[in-house]
Amino acid sequence: MSMKQCKRCLLLESAEADTLKDIRERLQKIPLNEKVDDALYQQRLAFCKECEHLLSGVCQKCGCYVEFRAAFAKQKCPNVKKRLW
């Protein structure tokens, strides 16, 4: 049986539990001076959830896991036409 891809879902909401666990472990290792605060992180994820380029937690513009990319202060959204961060 093939698994249906979840458009506009974060890994947290999809069946990618192992990948999400790995990302959460990596998030813990990011130095605080390179990380955004939780409020901004959640705001970025909310923006990603509304983006037409999100597919099963992956940004189709750059290929990254949005739940990882959104945590970095110096990262920018790759969707230059609709970028909010």
FIKOLZA-1660 file (N, C-alpha, C; in steps of 0.1 Angstrom, whole numbers, plus 5000, padded with zeros to 4 digits):
% residues 85
   i   px   py   pz ch aa at
   1 5008 4988 5000  A  M  N
   1 5000 5000 5000  A  M CA
   1 5009 5012 5000  A  M  C
   2 5006 5022 4991  A  S  N
   2 5014 5034 4991  A  S CA
   2 5008 5045 5000  A  S  C
   3 5017 5052 5007  A  M  N
   3 5013 5063 5016  A  M CA
   3 5010 5076 5008  A  M  C
   4 4999 5082 5011  A  K  N
   4 4996 5094 5005  A  K CA
   4 5004 5106 5010  A  K  C
   5 5010 5114 5002  A  Q  N
   5 5018 5125 5006  A  Q CA
   5 5009 5136 5012  A  Q  C
   6 5013 5142 5022  A  C  N
   6 5005 5152 5028  A  C CA
   6 5010 5166 5024  A  C  C
   7 5002 5173 5015  A  K  N
   7 5005 5186 5011  A  K CA
   7 5003 5196 5022  A  K  C
   8 5012 5205 5024  A  R  N
   8 5011 5215 5034  A  R CA
   8 5011 5210 5048  A  R  C
   9 5018 5199 5050  A  C  N
   9 5019 5194 5064  A  C CA
   9 5033 5195 5068  A  C  C
  10 5035 5196 5081  A  L  N
  10 5048 5196 5087  A  L CA
  10 5051 5182 5090  A  L  C
  11 5063 5179 5093  A  L  N
  11 5067 5165 5097  A  L CA
  11 5059 5161 5109  A  L  C
  12 5057 5170 5118  A  L  N
  12 5050 5167 5131  A  L CA
  12 5036 5161 5128  A  L  C
  13 5030 5165 5116  A  E  N
  13 5017 5161 5113  A  E CA
  13 5016 5149 5103  A  E  C
  14 5028 5145 5098  A  S  N
  14 5028 5134 5089  A  S CA
  14 5033 5121 5095  A  S  C
  15 5035 5111 5088  A  A  N
  15 5040 5098 5093  A  A CA
  15 5055 5097 5093  A  A  C
  16 5062 5108 5093  A  E  N
  16 5076 5108 5093  A  E CA
  16 5082 5109 5107  A  E  C
  17 5078 5101 5116  A  A  N
  17 5082 5102 5130  A  A CA
  17 5098 5100 5132  A  A  C
  18 5104 5091 5125  A  D  N
  18 5119 5090 5126  A  D CA
  18 5126 5102 5121  A  D  C
  19 5122 5108 5110  A  T  N
  19 5128 5120 5105  A  T CA
  19 5126 5132 5115  A  T  C
  20 5114 5133 5120  A  L  N
  20 5111 5143 5130  A  L CA
  20 5120 5142 5142  A  L  C
  21 5121 5130 5147  A  K  N
  21 5130 5127 5159  A  K CA
  21 5144 5132 5156  A  K  C
  22 5149 5128 5144  A  D  N
  22 5163 5132 5140  A  D CA
  22 5164 5148 5140  A  D  C
  23 5154 5154 5134  A  I  N
  23 5154 5169 5133  A  I CA
  23 5154 5175 5147  A  I  C
  24 5146 5170 5155  A  R  N
  24 5145 5175 5169  A  R CA
  24 5158 5174 5176  A  R  C
  25 5165 5163 5174  A  E  N
  25 5178 5161 5181  A  E CA
  25 5188 5171 5175  A  E  C
  26 5188 5173 5162  A  R  N
  26 5196 5183 5156  A  R CA
  26 5193 5197 5160  A  R  C
  27 5180 5200 5162  A  L  N
  27 5177 5214 5167  A  L CA
  27 5183 5217 5181  A  L  C
  28 5183 5207 5189  A  Q  N
  28 5189 5208 5202  A  Q CA
  28 5204 5212 5202  A  Q  C
  29 5211 5208 5191  A  K  N
  29 5225 5211 5190  A  K CA
  29 5228 5224 5183  A  K  C
  30 5218 5231 5179  A  I  N
  30 5221 5245 5173  A  I CA
  30 5225 5254 5184  A  I  C
  31 5236 5261 5183  A  P  N
  31 5239 5271 5193  A  P CA
  31 5229 5282 5194  A  P  C
  32 5226 5286 5207  A  L  N
  32 5215 5296 5209  A  L CA
  32 5217 5309 5201  A  L  C
  33 5229 5313 5199  A  N  N
  33 5231 5325 5192  A  N CA
  33 5229 5324 5177  A  N  C
  34 5226 5312 5172  A  E  N
  34 5223 5310 5158  A  E CA
  34 5208 5306 5156  A  E  C
  35 5201 5305 5167  A  K  N
  35 5187 5301 5166  A  K CA
  35 5177 5312 5168  A  K  C
  36 5165 5311 5162  A  V  N
  36 5155 5321 5165  A  V CA
  36 5147 5316 5178  A  V  C
  37 5140 5326 5184  A  D  N
  37 5132 5322 5196  A  D CA
  37 5120 5314 5192  A  D  C
  38 5114 5308 5201  A  D  N
  38 5103 5299 5198  A  D CA
  38 5091 5306 5191  A  D  C
  39 5088 5318 5195  A  A  N
  39 5077 5325 5189  A  A CA
  39 5079 5327 5174  A  A  C
  40 5091 5332 5171  A  L  N
  40 5095 5334 5157  A  L CA
  40 5095 5321 5149  A  L  C
  41 5100 5310 5156  A  Y  N
  41 5101 5297 5149  A  Y CA
  41 5086 5292 5146  A  Y  C
  42 5077 5294 5155  A  Q  N
  42 5063 5290 5153  A  Q CA
  42 5057 5298 5142  A  Q  C
  43 5060 5311 5141  A  Q  N
  43 5055 5320 5131  A  Q CA
  43 5060 5316 5117  A  Q  C
  44 5073 5312 5116  A  R  N
  44 5079 5308 5104  A  R CA
  44 5072 5295 5099  A  R  C
  45 5070 5285 5109  A  L  N
  45 5063 5273 5105  A  L CA
  45 5049 5275 5100  A  L  C
  46 5042 5285 5106  A  A  N
  46 5028 5288 5102  A  A CA
  46 5029 5293 5088  A  A  C
  47 5039 5301 5085  A  F  N
  47 5040 5307 5071  A  F CA
  47 5042 5295 5061  A  F  C
  48 5051 5286 5065  A  C  N
  48 5055 5274 5056  A  C CA
  48 5042 5266 5054  A  C  C
  49 5034 5264 5064  A  K  N
  49 5022 5256 5063  A  K CA
  49 5012 5261 5052  A  K  C
  50 5013 5274 5050  A  E  N
  50 5004 5280 5040  A  E CA
  50 5010 5281 5026  A  E  C
  51 5022 5277 5025  A  C  N
  51 5030 5278 5012  A  C CA
  51 5026 5267 5003  A  C  C
  52 5024 5270 4990  A  E  N
  52 5021 5259 4980  A  E CA
  52 5033 5251 4977  A  E  C
  53 5045 5254 4982  A  H  N
  53 5057 5246 4979  A  H CA
  53 5060 5236 4991  A  H  C
  54 5052 5235 5001  A  L  N
  54 5054 5226 5012  A  L CA
  54 5048 5212 5008  A  L  C
  55 5055 5202 5009  A  L  N
  55 5050 5188 5006  A  L CA
  55 5056 5179 5017  A  L  C
  56 5048 5174 5025  A  S  N
  56 5052 5164 5036  A  S CA
  56 5064 5169 5044  A  S  C
  57 5064 5182 5048  A  G  N
  57 5074 5187 5056  A  G CA
  57 5087 5192 5049  A  G  C
  58 5087 5191 5035  A  V  N
  58 5098 5195 5027  A  V CA
  58 5095 5206 5018  A  V  C
  59 5104 5216 5018  A  C  N
  59 5102 5228 5009  A  C CA
  59 5106 5223 4995  A  C  C
  60 5097 5224 4986  A  Q  N
  60 5100 5220 4972  A  Q CA
  60 5108 5231 4965  A  Q  C
  61 5110 5242 4970  A  K  N
  61 5119 5253 4964  A  K CA
  61 5133 5249 4967  A  K  C
  62 5137 5244 4979  A  C  N
  62 5151 5242 4982  A  C CA
  62 5154 5228 4986  A  C  C
  63 5144 5220 4990  A  G  N
  63 5146 5206 4993  A  G CA
  63 5149 5204 5008  A  G  C
  64 5148 5215 5016  A  C  N
  64 5151 5213 5031  A  C CA
  64 5138 5209 5038  A  C  C
  65 5141 5204 5050  A  Y  N
  65 5130 5202 5060  A  Y CA
  65 5127 5215 5066  A  Y  C
  66 5115 5220 5065  A  V  N
  66 5112 5234 5070  A  V CA
  66 5113 5235 5085  A  V  C
  67 5110 5224 5092  A  E  N
  67 5111 5224 5107  A  E CA
  67 5126 5226 5111  A  E  C
  68 5135 5223 5103  A  F  N
  68 5149 5225 5106  A  F CA
  68 5154 5239 5101  A  F  C
  69 5151 5242 5089  A  R  N
  69 5155 5255 5083  A  R CA
  69 5150 5267 5091  A  R  C
  70 5137 5266 5095  A  A  N
  70 5131 5277 5102  A  A CA
  70 5137 5281 5115  A  A  C
  71 5145 5272 5121  A  A  N
  71 5151 5274 5134  A  A CA
  71 5163 5284 5133  A  A  C
  72 5169 5285 5121  A  F  N
  72 5182 5292 5120  A  F CA
  72 5179 5307 5118  A  F  C
  73 5185 5316 5126  A  A  N
  73 5183 5330 5125  A  A CA
  73 5188 5336 5111  A  A  C
  74 5198 5330 5105  A  K  N
  74 5204 5336 5093  A  K CA
  74 5197 5330 5080  A  K  C
  75 5188 5320 5082  A  Q  N
  75 5182 5314 5070  A  Q CA
  75 5171 5323 5065  A  Q  C
  76 5168 5322 5052  A  K  N
  76 5158 5330 5046  A  K CA
  76 5148 5320 5039  A  K  C
  77 5136 5323 5038  A  C  N
  77 5127 5315 5030  A  C CA
  77 5131 5316 5015  A  C  C
  78 5132 5304 5008  A  P  N
  78 5136 5304 4994  A  P CA
  78 5125 5309 4985  A  P  C
  79 5113 5311 4989  A  N  N
  79 5102 5315 4981  A  N CA
  79 5103 5331 4980  A  N  C
  80 5111 5336 4971  A  V  N
  80 5114 5350 4970  A  V CA
  80 5102 5358 4966  A  V  C
  81 5092 5352 4959  A  K  N
  81 5081 5360 4955  A  K CA
  81 5071 5363 4967  A  K  C
  82 5071 5354 4977  A  K  N
  82 5062 5355 4988  A  K CA
  82 5069 5355 5002  A  K  C
  83 5082 5358 5002  A  R  N
  83 5090 5356 5014  A  R CA
  83 5085 5366 5025  A  R  C
  84 5083 5360 5037  A  L  N
  84 5080 5368 5049  A  L CA
  84 5092 5367 5059  A  L  C
  85 5101 5358 5057  A  W  N
  85 5112 5356 5065  A  W CA
  85 5125 5353 5058  A  W  C
% end
